């Protein structure tokens, strides 16, 4: 019998798991994607978190290798992130107000 440890991060068949989260968060996800899109939505969120964790590990390794970024670099990075967040908010607003179609989570499969 195969075990989950035999697969890479994005490999293998989908498997059912049980997770606990606040009821309000569950309702918010279902309101956004419907009951059929729940697994794909949660799977995508976990994938993004793994990517963030790996990025944080890389940043910590680079910082220990070359030192802490200067205040100028920190300020520049903060501005870039603010610009990216504003662009994402603008795109989301355009999708919801112009009738644009975002990701159809209910059509995606988990895994």
C-alpha positions in Angstrom: 0.0 0.0 0.0 1.3 3.5 -0.9 1.8 6.1 1.8 1.7 9.9 1.4 5.4 10.1 2.2 6.2 8.4 -1.1 5.0 11.5 -3.1 6.4 14.9 -3.8 4.5 18.0 -2.8 2.2 18.1 -5.8 2.1 14.4 -6.6 -0.1 11.4 -5.8 -3.8 10.9 -5.6 -6.1 13.2 -3.6 -6.8 11.9 -0.1 -9.4 12.9 2.4 -8.1 14.5 5.6 -9.9 16.0 8.5 -9.0 19.6 9.6 -10.5 21.8 12.3 -11.1 25.5 11.7 -13.5 28.1 13.0 -17.1 27.8 11.7 -17.0 31.4 10.4 -14.0 30.6 8.2 -15.7 27.5 6.8 -18.8 29.6 6.0 -16.7 32.3 4.4 -14.9 29.7 2.1 -18.2 28.0 1.2 -19.8 31.4 0.4 -16.9 32.2 -1.9 -16.5 28.9 -3.7 -19.5 26.7 -2.8 -19.3 23.4 -1.1 -17.9 21.6 -4.2 -14.9 24.0 -4.4 -13.9 23.8 -0.8 -11.2 21.1 -1.1 -9.6 22.8 -4.1 -9.6 26.2 -2.3 -8.1 24.8 0.9 -5.5 22.8 -1.2 -4.5 26.0 -3.0 -4.2 27.9 0.3 -1.9 25.1 1.7 0.2 25.3 -1.4 0.6 29.1 -1.0 1.6 28.6 2.6 4.2 26.0 1.7 5.6 28.5 -0.8 5.7 31.2 1.8 7.4 29.0 4.3 10.1 28.0 1.7 10.6 31.7 0.8 11.0 32.6 4.4 13.6 29.8 4.9 15.5 31.1 1.8 15.4 34.7 3.1 16.7 33.6 6.5 19.5 31.6 4.9 20.5 34.5 2.6 20.3 37.0 5.5 22.7 34.8 7.6 25.0 34.6 4.6 25.1 38.2 3.5 23.6 40.1 6.5 20.5 42.0 7.3 19.1 44.3 4.5 19.8 48.0 4.8 17.0 50.4 5.8 16.9 51.6 2.2 16.4 48.1 0.9 13.7 47.4 3.5 11.9 50.6 2.6 12.1 49.8 -1.1 10.8 46.3 -0.5 7.9 47.7 1.6 6.9 50.0 -1.3 7.0 47.1 -3.8 4.8 45.0 -1.6 2.3 47.9 -1.1 2.2 48.4 -4.9 1.6 44.7 -5.4 -1.2 44.6 -2.8 -2.8 47.6 -4.4 -2.6 46.0 -7.9 -4.2 42.8 -6.6 -7.0 44.7 -4.9 -7.6 46.7 -8.1 -7.8 43.4 -10.1 -10.2 41.9 -7.6 -12.4 45.0 -7.6 -12.5 44.9 -11.4 -13.4 41.2 -11.5 -16.2 41.6 -9.1 -17.7 44.9 -10.4 -17.2 44.3 -14.2 -18.6 40.8 -14.0 -15.2 39.3 -14.8 -14.7 35.7 -14.1 -12.1 34.8 -11.5 -10.9 31.4 -10.7 -13.7 28.9 -10.7 -12.8 26.9 -7.6 -15.9 24.8 -7.9 -14.6 23.4 -11.2 -11.2 22.5 -9.8 -10.2 19.2 -8.2 -8.2 19.0 -5.0 -4.7 17.5 -5.3 
